[in-house]
């Protein structure tokens, strides 16, 4: 009888590159993948944060510090890494929320530099080396934006459109995207601790699951999209039911 591979066996021995893997959802995904005996490579702009993250990962893990908005650096790092199995992109700066009338065009352009153009550049230069899949990141603002989310909603929608286009262009490489709701990560570090906790409690109480998400909750979705072998061009929403209420 043919044996069905377990989750650990599916990722065992595979090489996974995680851009944004030094903190938050990216680091949680790196830890989860390493626990399945995958070899993880984390990429971030901050060398100190990479070194700290590597302390939480197996000795087989490696890390590189690059500027993902610099195309030459992105091209060079993938030439150095060579062939690998999965690319995950979770990189992004702190959220910029505000009314359209108060948003300068310069800051709007800047907000897209890492989250959209960084992902675009990474996929462009990584795809010749990828054996299996790409998993990108958006957010539920594309479906349910609030006041002040002109930039956030725009970039999430752009990322989801890019994902579908790449699923066709790069086939048979599978390309999918994860759309989280509000999650406890450094994304909200511009807020005071009191403001963050108040937001977490308010949102958590309003959700069907009655709690706010954490990075480990979302990491499971990236692992699922790497392990399954049939879905492509899909947006997987993981929001505790926020899109319903």
Helices and strands as residue ranges (DSSP letters): H 7-11, E 15-19, H 24-35, E 39-44, H 47-54, E 62-65, H 71-81, E 84-89, G 100-102, H 105-112, I 113-118, H 119-126, G 127-129, E 130-137, G 140-142, H 150-169, E 174-180, E 183-184, G 186-188, H 193-206, E 213-214, H 215-227, E 235-238, G 242-244
